[in-house]
Amino acid sequence: MPNTNYEIPVAIDTAIRVQHTIERGTVVAFLVQLEVQGKSVIRYDTAHGFAHVDRYNLKGRQRKEQLTMGFHEALTFAERDVKQNWPIYRERFLRGCYP
């Protein structure tokens, strides 16, 4: 069961964390998370057995949205979204809004 874990620093206080597990060529679990000052901003994952996105504000409040796609497609979508949109998500988060 190959596990992949890496972090991409994108600003002095901001990083993208990626983790995924593949079994027999199939994504069985993943996490893609944007962190600002060590706090979760947006997190795509498969916790609870389904693909979803959690969005956080500065107060730590969370909004959850289920993704209606398979794990492989959701992982690809999540990586692309966070890597392309992290500056916007970071700005919204630091203003106290949900990304």
MMTF fields as JSON, N, C-alpha, C and O atoms, coordinates in Angstrom:
{
  "mmtfVersion": "1.0.0",
  "mmtfProducer": "UNKNOWN",
  "numBonds": 395,
  "numAtoms": 396,
  "numGroups": 99,
  "numChains": 1,
  "numModels": 1,
  "chainsPerModel": [1],
  "groupsPerChain": [99],
  "chainIdList": ["A"],
  "bondAtomList": [4, 2, 8, 6, 12, 10, 16, 14, 20, 18, 24, 22, 28, 26, 32, 30, 36, 34, 40, 38, 44, 42, 48, 46, 52, 50, 56, 54, 60, 58, 64, 62, 68, 66, 72, 70, 76, 74, 80, 78, 84, 82, 88, 86, 92, 90, 96, 94, 100, 98, 104, 102, 108, 106, 112, 110, 116, 114, 120, 118, 124, 122, 128, 126, 132, 130, 136, 134, 140, 138, 144, 142, 148, 146, 152, 150, 156, 154, 160, 158, 164, 162, 168, 166, 172, 170, 176, 174, 180, 178, 184, 182, 188, 186, 192, 190, 196, 194, 200, 198, 204, 202, 208, 206, 212, 210, 216, 214, 220, 218, 224, 222, 228, 226, 232, 230, 236, 234, 240, 238, 244, 242, 248, 246, 252, 250, 256, 254, 260, 258, 264, 262, 268, 266, 272, 270, 276, 274, 280, 278, 284, 282, 288, 286, 292, 290, 296, 294, 300, 298, 304, 302, 308, 306, 312, 310, 316, 314, 320, 318, 324, 322, 328, 326, 332, 330, 336, 334, 340, 338, 344, 342, 348, 346, 352, 350, 356, 354, 360, 358, 364, 362, 368, 366, 372, 370, 376, 374, 380, 378, 384, 382, 388, 386, 392, 390],
  "bondOrderList": [1, 1, 1, 1, 1, 1, 1, 1, 1, 1, 1, 1, 1, 1, 1, 1, 1, 1, 1, 1, 1, 1, 1, 1, 1, 1, 1, 1, 1, 1, 1, 1, 1, 1, 1, 1, 1, 1, 1, 1, 1, 1, 1, 1, 1, 1, 1, 1, 1, 1, 1, 1, 1, 1, 1, 1, 1, 1, 1, 1, 1, 1, 1, 1, 1, 1, 1, 1, 1, 1, 1, 1, 1, 1, 1, 1, 1, 1, 1, 1, 1, 1, 1, 1, 1, 1, 1, 1, 1, 1, 1, 1, 1, 1, 1, 1, 1, 1],
  "groupList": [{"groupName": "MET", "atomNameList": ["N", "CA", "C", "O"], "elementList": ["N", "C", "C", "O"], "formalChargeList": [0, 0, 0, 0], "bondAtomList": [1, 0, 2, 1, 3, 2], "bondOrderList": [1, 1, 2], "singleLetterCode": "M", "chemCompType": "L-PEPTIDE LINKING"}, {"groupName": "PRO", "atomNameList": ["N", "CA", "C", "O"], "elementList": ["N", "C", "C", "O"], "formalChargeList": [0, 0, 0, 0], "bondAtomList": [1, 0, 2, 1, 3, 2], "bondOrderList": [1, 1, 2], "singleLetterCode": "P", "chemCompType": "L-PEPTIDE LINKING"}, {"groupName": "ASN", "atomNameList": ["N", "CA", "C", "O"], "elementList": ["N", "C", "C", "O"], "formalChargeList": [0, 0, 0, 0], "bondAtomList": [1, 0, 2, 1, 3, 2], "bondOrderList": [1, 1, 2], "singleLetterCode": "N", "chemCompType": "L-PEPTIDE LINKING"}, {"groupName": "THR", "atomNameList": ["N", "CA", "C", "O"], "elementList": ["N", "C", "C", "O"], "formalChargeList": [0, 0, 0, 0], "bondAtomList": [1, 0, 2, 1, 3, 2], "bondOrderList": [1, 1, 2], "singleLetterCode": "T", "chemCompType": "L-PEPTIDE LINKING"}, {"groupName": "TYR", "atomNameList": ["N", "CA", "C", "O"], "elementList": ["N", "C", "C", "O"], "formalChargeList": [0, 0, 0, 0], "bondAtomList": [1, 0, 2, 1, 3, 2], "bondOrderList": [1, 1, 2], "singleLetterCode": "Y", "chemCompType": "L-PEPTIDE LINKING"}, {"groupName": "GLU", "atomNameList": ["N", "CA", "C", "O"], "elementList": ["N", "C", "C", "O"], "formalChargeList": [0, 0, 0, 0], "bondAtomList": [1, 0, 2, 1, 3, 2], "bondOrderList": [1, 1, 2], "singleLetterCode": "E", "chemCompType": "L-PEPTIDE LINKING"}, {"groupName": "ILE", "atomNameList": ["N", "CA", "C", "O"], "elementList": ["N", "C", "C", "O"], "formalChargeList": [0, 0, 0, 0], "bondAtomList": [1, 0, 2, 1, 3, 2], "bondOrderList": [1, 1, 2], "singleLetterCode": "I", "chemCompType": "L-PEPTIDE LINKING"}, {"groupName": "VAL", "atomNameList": ["N", "CA", "C", "O"], "elementList": ["N", "C", "C", "O"], "formalChargeList": [0, 0, 0, 0], "bondAtomList": [1, 0, 2, 1, 3, 2], "bondOrderList": [1, 1, 2], "singleLetterCode": "V", "chemCompType": "L-PEPTIDE LINKING"}, {"groupName": "ALA", "atomNameList": ["N", "CA", "C", "O"], "elementList": ["N", "C", "C", "O"], "formalChargeList": [0, 0, 0, 0], "bondAtomList": [1, 0, 2, 1, 3, 2], "bondOrderList": [1, 1, 2], "singleLetterCode": "A", "chemCompType": "L-PEPTIDE LINKING"}, {"groupName": "ASP", "atomNameList": ["N", "CA", "C", "O"], "elementList": ["N", "C", "C", "O"], "formalChargeList": [0, 0, 0, 0], "bondAtomList": [1, 0, 2, 1, 3, 2], "bondOrderList": [1, 1, 2], "singleLetterCode": "D", "chemCompType": "L-PEPTIDE LINKING"}, {"groupName": "ARG", "atomNameList": ["N", "CA", "C", "O"], "elementList": ["N", "C", "C", "O"], "formalChargeList": [0, 0, 0, 0], "bondAtomList": [1, 0, 2, 1, 3, 2], "bondOrderList": [1, 1, 2], "singleLetterCode": "R", "chemCompType": "L-PEPTIDE LINKING"}, {"groupName": "GLN", "atomNameList": ["N", "CA", "C", "O"], "elementList": ["N", "C", "C", "O"], "formalChargeList": [0, 0, 0, 0], "bondAtomList": [1, 0, 2, 1, 3, 2], "bondOrderList": [1, 1, 2], "singleLetterCode": "Q", "chemCompType": "L-PEPTIDE LINKING"}, {"groupName": "HIS", "atomNameList": ["N", "CA", "C", "O"], "elementList": ["N", "C", "C", "O"], "formalChargeList": [0, 0, 0, 0], "bondAtomList": [1, 0, 2, 1, 3, 2], "bondOrderList": [1, 1, 2], "singleLetterCode": "H", "chemCompType": "L-PEPTIDE LINKING"}, {"groupName": "GLY", "atomNameList": ["N", "CA", "C", "O"], "elementList": ["N", "C", "C", "O"], "formalChargeList": [0, 0, 0, 0], "bondAtomList": [1, 0, 2, 1, 3, 2], "bondOrderList": [1, 1, 2], "singleLetterCode": "G", "chemCompType": "PEPTIDE LINKING"}, {"groupName": "PHE", "atomNameList": ["N", "CA", "C", "O"], "elementList": ["N", "C", "C", "O"], "formalChargeList": [0, 0, 0, 0], "bondAtomList": [1, 0, 2, 1, 3, 2], "bondOrderList": [1, 1, 2], "singleLetterCode": "F", "chemCompType": "L-PEPTIDE LINKING"}, {"groupName": "LEU", "atomNameList": ["N", "CA", "C", "O"], "elementList": ["N", "C", "C", "O"], "formalChargeList": [0, 0, 0, 0], "bondAtomList": [1, 0, 2, 1, 3, 2], "bondOrderList": [1, 1, 2], "singleLetterCode": "L", "chemCompType": "L-PEPTIDE LINKING"}, {"groupName": "LYS", "atomNameList": ["N", "CA", "C", "O"], "elementList": ["N", "C", "C", "O"], "formalChargeList": [0, 0, 0, 0], "bondAtomList": [1, 0, 2, 1, 3, 2], "bondOrderList": [1, 1, 2], "singleLetterCode": "K", "chemCompType": "L-PEPTIDE LINKING"}, {"groupName": "SER", "atomNameList": ["N", "CA", "C", "O"], "elementList": ["N", "C", "C", "O"], "formalChargeList": [0, 0, 0, 0], "bondAtomList": [1, 0, 2, 1, 3, 2], "bondOrderList": [1, 1, 2], "singleLetterCode": "S", "chemCompType": "L-PEPTIDE LINKING"}, {"groupName": "TRP", "atomNameList": ["N", "CA", "C", "O"], "elementList": ["N", "C", "C", "O"], "formalChargeList": [0, 0, 0, 0], "bondAtomList": [1, 0, 2, 1, 3, 2], "bondOrderList": [1, 1, 2], "singleLetterCode": "W", "chemCompType": "L-PEPTIDE LINKING"}, {"groupName": "CYS", "atomNameList": ["N", "CA", "C", "O"], "elementList": ["N", "C", "C", "O"], "formalChargeList": [0, 0, 0, 0], "bondAtomList": [1, 0, 2, 1, 3, 2], "bondOrderList": [1, 1, 2], "singleLetterCode": "C", "chemCompType": "L-PEPTIDE LINKING"}],
  "groupTypeList": [0, 1, 2, 3, 2, 4, 5, 6, 1, 7, 8, 6, 9, 3, 8, 6, 10, 7, 11, 12, 3, 6, 5, 10, 13, 3, 7, 7, 8, 14, 15, 7, 11, 15, 5, 7, 11, 13, 16, 17, 7, 6, 10, 4, 9, 3, 8, 12, 13, 14, 8, 12, 7, 9, 10, 4, 2, 15, 16, 13, 10, 11, 10, 16, 5, 11, 15, 3, 0, 13, 14, 12, 5, 8, 15, 3, 14, 8, 5, 10, 9, 7, 16, 11, 2, 18, 1, 6, 4, 10, 5, 10, 14, 15, 10, 13, 19, 4, 1],
  "groupIdList": [1, 2, 3, 4, 5, 6, 7, 8, 9, 10, 11, 12, 13, 14, 15, 16, 17, 18, 19, 20, 21, 22, 23, 24, 25, 26, 27, 28, 29, 30, 31, 32, 33, 34, 35, 36, 37, 38, 39, 40, 41, 42, 43, 44, 45, 46, 47, 48, 49, 50, 51, 52, 53, 54, 55, 56, 57, 58, 59, 60, 61, 62, 63, 64, 65, 66, 67, 68, 69, 70, 71, 72, 73, 74, 75, 76, 77, 78, 79, 80, 81, 82, 83, 84, 85, 86, 87, 88, 89, 90, 91, 92, 93, 94, 95, 96, 97, 98, 99],
  "secStructList": [7, 7, 3, 3, 3, 3, 3, 3, 3, 3, 3, 6, 6, 3, 3, 3, 3, 3, 3, 3, 3, 3, 3, 6, 6, 3, 3, 3, 3, 3, 3, 3, 3, 3, 3, 3, 6, 6, 3, 3, 3, 3, 3, 3, 3, 7, 4, 4, 4, 1, 7, 3, 3, 3, 3, 3, 7, 6, 6, 7, 7, 3, 3, 3, 3, 3, 7, 7, 1, 7, 2, 2, 2, 2, 2, 2, 2, 2, 2, 2, 2, 2, 2, 2, 2, 2, 2, 2, 2, 2, 2, 2, 2, 2, 6, 6, 1, 7, 7],
  "xCoordList": [0.847, 0.0, 0.897, 1.337, 1.183, 2.032, 1.348, 0.214, 2.081, 1.615, 2.473, 3.693, 1.85, 2.563, 2.225, 1.053, 3.248, 3.073, 4.076, 5.275, 3.596, 4.519, 3.857, 2.634, 4.696, 4.239, 4.9, 6.091, 4.106, 4.607, 4.491, 3.379, 5.614, 5.528, 5.228, 5.928, 4.197, 3.822, 3.961, 3.949, 4.091, 4.346, 5.012, 5.08, 5.499, 6.24, 5.405, 5.953, 4.092, 3.217, 2.169, 1.19, 2.373, 1.341, 1.951, 3.015, 1.244, 1.718, 0.53, -0.578, 0.804, -0.171, 0.359, 1.495, -0.476, -0.116, -0.915, -2.13, -0.23, -0.879, -0.507, 0.664, -1.513, -1.313, -2.291, -3.451, -1.826, -2.767, -2.223, -1.014, -3.153, -2.84, -3.471, -4.644, -2.672, -3.141, -2.981, -1.918, -4.029, -3.992, -4.419, -5.493, -3.579, -3.86, -4.279, -5.203, -3.589, -3.854, -5.059, -5.443, -5.663, -6.867, -6.613, -6.059, -7.009, -6.91, -7.924, -9.121, -7.441, -8.346, -8.499, -9.421, -7.609, -7.712, -6.839, -5.813, -7.254, -6.433, -6.757, -7.8, -5.827, -5.994, -5.213, -4.046, -5.846, -5.19, -5.635, -6.824, -4.681, -5.038, -4.174, -2.96, -4.825, -4.12, -4.06, -5.076, -2.847, -2.645, -2.029, -1.078, -2.57, -2.03, -1.747, -2.635, -0.524, -0.102, -0.438, -0.82, -0.29, -0.535, -1.996, -2.304, -2.905, -4.34, -4.898, -4.483, -5.848, -6.514, -7.375, -8.116, -7.27, -8.071, -9.11, -10.306, -8.64, -9.515, -8.884, -7.673, -9.727, -9.206, -10.141, -11.326, -9.582, -10.277, -9.79, -8.586, -10.713, -10.271, -11.357, -12.455, -11.002, -11.919, -12.273, -12.752, -12.039, -12.443, -13.948, -14.667, -14.413, -15.837, -16.283, -17.474, -15.325, -15.657, -16.18, -16.602, -16.164, -16.6, -15.747, -15.203, -15.637, -14.851, -15.645, -16.827, -14.98, -15.641, -14.602, -13.397, -15.11, -14.252, -14.759, -15.96, -13.815, -14.106, -13.476, -12.301, -14.272, -13.777, -13.841, -14.839, -12.778, -12.688, -12.555, -12.008, -13.073, -12.809, -11.807, -11.388, -11.43, -10.423, -10.841, -9.987, -12.131, -12.628, -12.65, -13.001, -12.275, -12.239, -13.563, -13.685, -14.55, -15.832, -15.659, -14.828, -16.455, -16.267, -17.553, -18.654, -17.384, -18.467, -18.028, -16.933, -18.895, -18.566, -19.461, -20.659, -18.841, -19.581, -19.123, -17.933, -20.063, -19.734, -19.411, -20.059, -18.407, -18.044, -18.709, -18.647, -19.325, -20.04, -19.164, -19.492, -18.031, -17.1, -16.302, -16.264, -15.671, -14.835, -13.576, -13.242, -12.878, -11.698, -10.593, -9.975, -10.329, -9.258, -9.573, -8.725, -10.786, -11.192, -11.189, -10.775, -11.646, -11.681, -10.275, -10.04, -9.331, -7.94, -7.354, -6.722, -7.556, -7.063, -7.682, -6.981, -8.984, -9.686, -9.141, -8.874, -8.979, -8.528, -7.134, -6.893, -6.215, -4.849, -4.843, -4.183, -5.571, -5.622, -6.24, -5.71, -7.35, -8.037, -7.147, -7.003, -6.559, -5.756, -4.487, -4.112, -3.832, -2.607, -2.883, -2.058, -4.022, -4.349, -4.944, -4.723, -5.687, -6.467, -5.994, -6.666, -4.838, -4.41, -4.3, -4.625, -3.863, -3.785, -5.163, -5.288, -6.17, -7.53, -8.045, -8.6, -7.862, -8.321, -7.617, -8.244, -6.322, -5.542, -6.074, -6.275, -6.3, -6.797, -8.162, -8.378, -9.076, -10.419, -10.328, -10.991, -9.511, -9.342, -8.833, -9.372, -7.799, -7.212, -8.16, -7.994, -9.163, -10.191, -11.301, -12.202, -11.225, -12.236, -13.367, -14.336, -13.256, -14.289, -13.945, -12.836, -14.924, -14.659, -14.037, -14.438, -13.075, -12.476, -13.436, -13.09],
  "yCoordList": [-1.168, 0.0, 1.237, 1.665, 1.831, 3.02, 4.254, 4.599, 4.889, 6.134, 7.266, 7.132, 8.379, 9.566, 10.699, 10.956, 11.376, 12.506, 13.581, 13.315, 14.781, 15.88, 17.206, 17.31, 18.213, 19.566, 20.534, 20.427, 21.487, 22.503, 23.861, 24.361, 24.474, 25.833, 26.799, 26.792, 27.619, 28.546, 30.009, 30.903, 30.256, 31.591, 31.38, 30.255, 32.453, 32.31, 31.643, 30.943, 31.852, 31.303, 30.343, 30.022, 29.888, 29.112, 27.882, 27.952, 26.751, 25.516, 24.671, 24.77, 23.847, 22.864, 21.492, 21.134, 20.734, 19.389, 18.38, 18.516, 17.371, 16.348, 14.973, 14.688, 14.128, 12.744, 11.885, 12.258, 10.745, 9.808, 8.392, 8.163, 7.456, 6.034, 5.361, 5.571, 4.55, 3.835, 2.336, 1.879, 1.588, 0.124, -0.448, -0.122, -1.296, -1.934, -0.921, -1.166, 0.214, 1.229, 2.107, 2.905, 1.969, 2.739, 3.625, 3.162, 4.882, 5.787, 5.334, 5.273, 5.016, 4.562, 5.596, 5.502, 6.576, 7.647, 8.815, 8.616, 10.03, 11.186, 12.363, 12.414, 13.307, 14.579, 15.617, 15.403, 16.731, 17.888, 19.077, 19.387, 19.745, 20.792, 22.031, 21.94, 23.196, 24.469, 24.92, 24.958, 25.264, 25.718, 27.104, 27.364, 27.992, 29.336, 29.525, 29.351, 29.877, 30.058, 28.821, 28.931, 27.643, 26.385, 26.007, 24.999, 26.805, 26.533, 26.031, 26.472, 25.102, 24.606, 25.703, 26.383, 25.868, 26.848, 26.116, 26.399, 25.183, 24.331, 22.944, 22.8, 21.922, 20.549, 19.637, 19.515, 19.009, 17.956, 16.636, 16.446, 15.721, 14.424, 13.365, 13.62, 12.164, 11.028, 10.5, 9.373, 11.305, 10.892, 10.643, 11.246, 9.78, 9.421, 8.566, 8.293, 8.132, 7.204, 7.816, 7.089, 9.142, 9.774, 11.002, 11.616, 11.352, 12.521, 13.779, 13.882, 14.734, 15.983, 17.086, 16.838, 18.308, 19.461, 20.147, 20.342, 20.51, 21.289, 22.657, 22.773, 23.689, 25.067, 25.675, 25.519, 26.371, 26.936, 28.448, 29.005, 29.109, 30.534, 30.728, 29.759, 31.962, 32.257, 31.794, 31.484, 31.743, 31.318, 29.801, 29.275, 29.097, 27.648, 26.986, 25.763, 27.781, 27.208, 26.528, 26.929, 25.491, 24.626, 24.5, 24.456, 24.443, 24.117, 22.902, 22.881, 21.878, 20.624, 20.488, 20.77, 20.045, 19.816, 18.494, 18.296, 17.597, 16.313, 16.507, 17.296, 15.784, 15.811, 14.622, 13.495, 14.877, 13.81, 13.263, 13.372, 12.667, 12.066, 11.002, 10.981, 10.129, 9.094, 9.674, 10.838, 8.855, 9.318, 9.8, 10.83, 9.084, 9.493, 10.857, 11.75, 11.006, 12.281, 13.399, 14.52, 13.102, 14.105, 14.54, 15.724, 13.591, 13.934, 14.855, 15.86, 14.526, 15.358, 16.751, 17.753, 16.813, 18.095, 18.91, 20.104, 18.259, 18.949, 19.54, 20.697, 18.736, 19.238, 20.439, 21.442, 20.332, 21.426, 22.676, 23.777, 22.511, 23.645, 24.378, 25.599, 23.64, 24.275, 24.906, 26.01, 24.226, 24.778, 26.033, 26.946, 26.091, 27.256, 28.407, 29.571, 28.099, 29.124, 29.482, 30.241, 28.946, 29.203, 30.693, 31.059, 31.577, 32.986, 33.582, 34.357, 33.213, 33.703, 33.128, 33.856, 31.82, 31.175, 31.767, 31.995, 32.016, 32.603, 33.985, 34.295, 34.818, 36.176, 36.149, 36.862, 35.335, 35.24, 34.78, 35.336, 33.767, 33.235, 34.318, 34.487, 35.056, 36.085, 37.26, 37.999, 37.442, 38.463, 37.955, 38.707, 36.663, 36.097, 35.386, 34.955, 35.259, 34.618, 33.149, 32.697, 32.419, 31.045, 31.104, 31.925, 30.246, 30.243, 29.688, 29.615],
  "zCoordList": [0.0, 0.0, 0.0, 1.067, -1.182, -1.25, -0.638, -0.971, 0.254, 0.858, 0.35, 0.258, 0.019, -0.421, 0.531, 0.805, 1.035, 1.94, 1.558, 1.478, 1.324, 1.085, 1.42, 1.515, 1.595, 1.913, 0.951, 0.661, 0.456, -0.458, 0.227, 0.399, 0.623, 1.164, 0.01, -1.002, 0.161, -0.906, -0.477, -1.323, 0.808, 1.353, 2.707, 3.202, 3.299, 4.554, 5.648, 6.499, 5.635, 6.673, 6.109, 6.784, 4.878, 4.182, 3.508, 2.893, 3.64, 3.015, 2.557, 3.083, 1.567, 1.086, 1.495, 1.182, 2.195, 2.638, 1.81, 1.659, 1.276, 0.454, 0.993, 1.241, 1.171, 1.587, 0.8, 0.623, 0.331, -0.275, -0.204, -0.163, -0.191, -0.136, -1.342, -1.65, -2.015, -3.203, -2.959, -2.538, -3.222, -3.136, -4.48, -4.988, -5.052, -6.344, -7.409, -8.185, -7.434, -8.44, -8.18, -9.035, -7.002, -6.679, -5.463, -4.466, -5.534, -4.395, -3.352, -3.63, -2.144, -1.086, 0.026, 0.836, 0.069, 1.06, 0.602, -0.048, 0.945, 0.624, 1.522, 2.173, 1.535, 2.222, 1.43, 1.106, 1.121, 0.519, 1.344, 1.405, 1.98, 2.941, 2.761, 2.581, 2.814, 2.842, 4.294, 4.988, 4.745, 6.11, 6.1, 5.362, 6.919, 7.085, 8.568, 9.403, 8.889, 10.275, 11.111, 12.276, 10.5, 11.184, 11.352, 11.987, 10.792, 10.91, 9.589, 8.517, 9.678, 8.474, 7.881, 8.591, 6.568, 5.833, 4.993, 5.073, 4.196, 3.386, 3.362, 3.191, 3.536, 3.561, 2.782, 3.091, 1.777, 1.04, 1.627, 1.801, 1.935, 2.438, 2.297, 1.801, 2.756, 2.678, 4.061, 4.192, 5.092, 6.437, 6.418, 5.622, 7.27, 7.358, 6.174, 6.027, 5.315, 4.246, 2.964, 2.064, 2.856, 1.61, 1.334, 2.252, 0.058, -0.342, -0.02, -0.347, 0.624, 0.981, 1.16, 1.182, 1.286, 1.543, 2.805, 2.987, 3.674, 4.871, 4.68, 4.331, 4.913, 4.818, 6.21, 6.914, 6.608, 7.951, 7.894, 6.943, 8.945, 9.085, 10.225, 10.858, 10.481, 11.504, 12.89, 13.721, 13.149, 14.46, 14.597, 15.654, 13.532, 13.573, 13.228, 13.303, 12.852, 12.435, 11.096, 10.281, 10.876, 9.718, 8.909, 9.458, 7.602, 6.668, 5.869, 5.307, 5.819, 5.127, 3.899, 3.942, 2.795, 1.551, 0.951, 0.707, 0.716, 0.111, -1.367, -2.055, -1.848, -3.262, -3.947, -3.456, -5.049, -5.757, -6.883, -8.065, -6.472, -7.426, -6.688, -5.458, -7.444, -6.847, -6.228, -6.453, -5.445, -4.723, -5.659, -5.39, -6.748, -7.672, -8.288, -8.307, -8.785, -9.385, -8.344, -8.639, -7.136, -6.063, -5.671, -5.43, -5.604, -5.291, -6.356, -6.027, -7.607, -8.711, -8.646, -8.787, -8.434, -8.327, -7.152, -7.288, -6.006, -4.794, -4.973, -4.627, -5.517, -5.727, -6.662, -6.393, -7.745, -8.715, -8.076, -8.228, -7.369, -6.759, -5.752, -5.819, -4.834, -3.786, -4.368, -3.972, -5.291, -5.877, -6.705, -6.728, -7.38, -8.205, -7.394, -7.726, -6.345, -5.655, -4.256, -3.558, -3.826, -2.464, -2.127, -0.997, -3.036, -2.637, -2.281, -1.332, -3.045, -2.787, -1.473, -0.649, -1.276, -0.039, 1.177, 2.211, 1.053, 2.154, 2.51, 3.684, 1.488, 1.732, 2.417, 3.397, 1.909, 2.515, 3.963, 4.838, 4.213, 5.561, 6.503, 7.597, 6.094, 6.957, 7.192, 8.162, 6.306, 6.53, 7.454, 7.825, 7.823, 8.714, 7.979, 8.605, 6.664, 5.864, 5.627, 5.913, 5.096, 4.653, 3.248, 2.424, 2.986, 1.65, 0.605, -0.574]
}
